């Protein structure tokens, strides 16, 4: 019985951390896609808006975020190279809409 209680306590202590890590990875993936698309889509982002996005969406103590973001930017950069014109049009249309919604562009 004590083992079950101990395991339950351990699980409850680690699950929030896992959830926070997953949320951080989700944000890094989404932001990495937008940032990696800047040049491909002919956009120029407002650097203060990027900082504001990070300030409001990433916990200050999230030391993994920068490395995860960089990995996502590099991975997306590789994926974007082989896009057809139609795929690029669709991709860049949504990237521009997303960037505008977060005030990365006007």
DAZISUL-V687379 format. One record per residue. N is the residue number from 0. RES is the residue in one small letter. D_LAST is the distance of its C-alpha to the last C-alpha in whole Angstrom. Layout:
BEGIN
n=N res=RES d_last=D_LAST
n=N res=RES d_last=D_LAST
END
This chain:
BEGIN
n=0 res=x d_last=60
n=1 res=x d_last=59
n=2 res=x d_last=57
n=3 res=x d_last=55
n=4 res=x d_last=54
n=5 res=x d_last=53
n=6 res=x d_last=51
n=7 res=x d_last=49
n=8 res=x d_last=49
n=9 res=x d_last=47
n=10 res=x d_last=45
n=11 res=x d_last=44
n=12 res=x d_last=43
n=13 res=x d_last=41
n=14 res=x d_last=39
n=15 res=x d_last=37
n=16 res=x d_last=36
n=17 res=x d_last=36
n=18 res=x d_last=33
n=19 res=x d_last=31
n=20 res=x d_last=31
n=21 res=x d_last=30
n=22 res=x d_last=27
n=23 res=x d_last=26
n=24 res=x d_last=27
n=25 res=x d_last=25
n=26 res=x d_last=22
n=27 res=x d_last=22
n=28 res=x d_last=23
n=29 res=x d_last=20
n=30 res=x d_last=17
n=31 res=x d_last=20
n=32 res=x d_last=19
n=33 res=x d_last=15
n=34 res=x d_last=16
n=35 res=x d_last=18
n=36 res=x d_last=16
n=37 res=x d_last=14
n=38 res=x d_last=16
n=39 res=x d_last=18
n=40 res=x d_last=15
n=41 res=x d_last=13
n=42 res=x d_last=10
n=43 res=x d_last=10
n=44 res=x d_last=9
n=45 res=x d_last=9
n=46 res=x d_last=12
n=47 res=x d_last=13
n=48 res=x d_last=11
n=49 res=x d_last=13
n=50 res=x d_last=16
n=51 res=x d_last=15
n=52 res=x d_last=15
n=53 res=x d_last=18
n=54 res=x d_last=20
n=55 res=x d_last=20
n=56 res=x d_last=21
n=57 res=x d_last=23
n=58 res=x d_last=26
n=59 res=x d_last=27
n=60 res=x d_last=30
n=61 res=x d_last=29
n=62 res=x d_last=31
n=63 res=x d_last=30
n=64 res=x d_last=26
n=65 res=x d_last=26
n=66 res=x d_last=28
n=67 res=x d_last=27
n=68 res=x d_last=24
n=69 res=x d_last=25
n=70 res=x d_last=27
n=71 res=x d_last=25
n=72 res=x d_last=22
n=73 res=x d_last=26
n=74 res=x d_last=27
n=75 res=x d_last=24
n=76 res=x d_last=23
n=77 res=x d_last=27
n=78 res=x d_last=26
n=79 res=x d_last=24
n=80 res=x d_last=26
n=81 res=x d_last=28
n=82 res=x d_last=26
n=83 res=x d_last=27
n=84 res=x d_last=24
n=85 res=x d_last=24
n=86 res=x d_last=23
n=87 res=x d_last=21
n=88 res=x d_last=19
n=89 res=x d_last=19
n=90 res=x d_last=18
n=91 res=x d_last=15
n=92 res=x d_last=14
n=93 res=x d_last=15
n=94 res=x d_last=13
n=95 res=x d_last=10
n=96 res=x d_last=10
n=97 res=x d_last=11
n=98 res=x d_last=9
n=99 res=x d_last=6
n=100 res=x d_last=9
n=101 res=x d_last=9
n=102 res=x d_last=6
n=103 res=x d_last=7
n=104 res=x d_last=4
n=105 res=x d_last=0
END
